[in-house]
Amino acid sequence: MAIDRDVASIYDVWQVHGSDVIAIDKPRDLSQDSIKADAIITNKPGITLFMRFADCVPILLYDRELRAVGIIHAGWQGTVALIVQHTVDAMARWYGSDPGNLIAGIGPSIGPDHYEVGEDVAKPAMEVFNSDAELVLEKRNGCWYFDLWKANEILLRRSGVKNIEQSNECTACDTHLWYSHRAEKGQTGRFAGLIGLMDNG
């Protein structure tokens, strides 16, 4: 493989736009059904955490001190259900990770100029972000637009994560490079997000 990871090292899940986090210590047994979850964490080298995306936000976490990693699938539902905070808390609980030592990467996903949402999304987002709501929601021409990039950055910072990198790549802007469920009206594929620890550290 181009990234020198064996397919047999993969652990993936059945993504359901929820807030469940699972901690794993071995690759997925392909004879078993996938577990429903939207975040995976591990501190075992050689395991490749794998998720699929087509507008939702990929978030990668790396504990550089204690050597643990995580991957998050954060659509609007997972975002307002605080999946980011649940994952950071899970890494602290399972591996002793200090949020201040985590490095977070926010990958390609639908950008704020393309993510128009209804009141059913805007209302819970306002409740979650309260005083920060104006930073993640904008009303233009009577329509709400939700900034998932800024929303998840805020949630990471609320969780104590300080080192955050944003790709600022909009999946809906460039469907030659990325898949976009919204821009391609559901007729699209998925790109992969993955992260893992090397055996040699």
C-alpha positions in Angstrom: 0.0 0.0 0.0 1.1 3.6 -0.6 1.0 4.4 3.1 2.6 1.1 4.1 -0.5 -0.2 6.1 -1.8 -3.7 5.5 -5.6 -4.0 4.8 -5.7 -6.6 7.6 -4.7 -3.9 10.1 -8.0 -1.9 9.5 -10.7 -1.3 12.1 -13.8 0.4 10.8 -17.3 0.9 12.1 -20.9 1.3 10.9 -21.2 5.1 11.0 -24.6 6.3 12.2 -24.2 10.0 12.9 -24.2 9.4 16.6 -21.9 10.2 19.5 -20.6 6.7 20.6 -16.9 6.2 20.9 -15.2 2.8 20.9 -11.7 1.9 22.2 -10.1 -1.0 20.4 -7.0 -3.1 20.8 -7.0 -5.2 17.6 -8.2 -5.0 13.9 -11.8 -5.8 13.2 -12.7 -9.4 12.7 -14.3 -9.3 9.2 -16.5 -12.3 10.1 -18.3 -10.1 12.6 -20.7 -7.3 12.0 -19.4 -3.8 12.3 -20.1 -2.0 15.6 -22.3 1.2 15.3 -20.1 4.2 16.3 -18.7 7.5 15.0 -15.4 7.6 16.8 -12.6 5.1 17.3 -9.6 5.3 19.5 -6.6 3.0 20.2 -3.1 3.0 21.7 -2.0 -0.2 19.9 0.6 0.2 17.2 -0.1 -1.5 13.9 -3.9 -0.9 13.9 -5.3 1.4 11.2 -8.4 3.3 12.3 -10.6 3.9 9.2 -13.7 5.9 8.4 -15.5 7.1 5.3 -16.6 10.7 4.5 -18.5 12.7 1.9 -19.2 16.1 3.5 -19.1 15.2 7.2 -16.0 16.3 9.1 -13.0 14.0 9.6 -11.2 14.7 12.8 -7.9 13.0 13.6 -6.4 13.0 17.1 -2.9 12.1 18.2 -1.5 12.0 21.7 2.2 12.7 21.1 3.2 12.0 24.7 1.4 8.7 25.5 1.0 7.5 21.9 -2.7 7.1 21.2 -4.8 8.0 18.3 -8.4 8.6 17.4 -10.7 9.3 14.4 -14.0 11.0 14.5 -16.9 11.3 11.9 -18.7 14.5 12.8 -21.7 15.5 10.8 -24.1 18.1 12.2 -25.8 15.5 14.4 -22.5 14.3 15.9 -21.3 17.8 16.2 -24.2 19.0 18.3 -24.2 15.7 20.3 -20.6 16.7 21.3 -18.9 13.6 19.8 -15.6 15.6 19.9 -15.8 16.1 23.6 -16.8 12.5 24.2 -13.8 11.3 22.2 -11.3 13.5 24.0 -12.8 12.4 27.3 -12.5 8.7 26.2 -8.9 9.1 25.4 -8.3 10.6 28.8 -10.2 7.8 30.5 -8.7 4.9 28.5 -5.2 6.1 28.0 -4.6 8.9 30.4 -4.3 11.5 27.6 -4.0 15.1 28.6 -6.1 17.1 26.1 -3.3 19.7 26.0 -1.0 17.1 24.5 -3.3 16.2 21.7 -2.8 17.3 18.1 -6.0 17.5 16.2 -6.5 17.7 12.4 -9.8 18.8 10.9 -10.0 17.3 7.4 -11.8 18.1 4.1 -15.6 18.5 4.6 -18.4 20.7 3.5 -17.5 24.4 4.0 -19.6 27.1 5.6 -20.5 28.7 2.2 -22.2 25.5 1.0 -23.8 24.0 4.2 -27.3 25.5 4.2 -29.4 24.0 7.0 -32.9 24.4 8.3 -34.3 25.4 11.7 -34.1 21.8 12.8 -30.3 22.0 12.7 -29.9 25.7 13.6 -31.9 25.5 16.8 -29.9 22.7 18.5 -26.7 24.3 17.3 -27.7 27.5 19.0 -28.4 25.7 22.2 -25.0 23.9 22.1 -22.9 26.8 21.1 -24.9 29.5 23.0 -22.5 32.5 23.3 -20.4 31.2 20.4 -23.5 30.6 18.1 -22.8 33.7 16.0 -19.4 32.2 15.1 -20.8 29.0 13.7 -24.2 30.1 12.3 -24.9 32.8 9.7 -28.2 33.8 8.2 -28.1 34.9 4.6 -31.1 35.7 2.5 -33.4 34.1 5.0 -31.3 30.8 5.1 -29.1 29.4 7.8 -25.5 28.3 7.1 -23.6 26.2 9.6 -19.8 26.3 9.8 -18.9 22.7 10.9 -15.2 23.6 10.7 -15.4 26.4 13.3 -18.0 24.4 15.3 -15.6 21.5 15.8 -12.7 23.7 16.4 -14.6 25.4 19.2 -15.6 22.0 20.7 -11.9 20.9 20.6 -10.8 24.0 22.4 -13.6 23.6 25.0 -12.3 20.1 25.6 -8.8 21.5 26.3 -7.2 20.7 22.9 -4.9 23.6 21.9 -3.0 22.3 18.8 -5.5 22.2 16.0 -4.9 22.2 12.3 -7.6 23.0 9.7 -7.4 21.8 6.1 -10.0 24.4 5.0 -10.8 22.1 2.1 -14.5 22.2 1.1 -15.7 18.9 -0.4 -18.6 20.7 -2.2 -16.2 23.1 -3.9 -14.1 20.5 -5.7 -15.8 17.2 -6.5 -12.9 16.3 -8.7 -10.8 15.8 -5.6 -13.4 14.9 -3.0 -16.9 13.3 -2.7 -19.7 15.5 -1.6 -23.1 14.1 -0.7 -24.7 17.6 -0.8 -23.1 18.9 -4.0 -23.7 15.6 -5.9 -27.2 15.1 -4.6 -26.5 11.8 -2.9 -25.1 10.2 -6.1 -21.5 9.9 -4.9 -18.8 7.8 -3.3 -16.8 8.1 -0.1 -13.2 9.0 0.6 -11.3 7.5 3.4 -9.8 9.0 6.6 -7.3 6.9 8.5 -4.8 7.1 11.2 -2.5 4.6 13.1 0.6 4.3 15.2 3.8 2.9 13.7 5.2 -0.2 15.4 8.6 1.5 15.8 7.2 4.6 17.5 
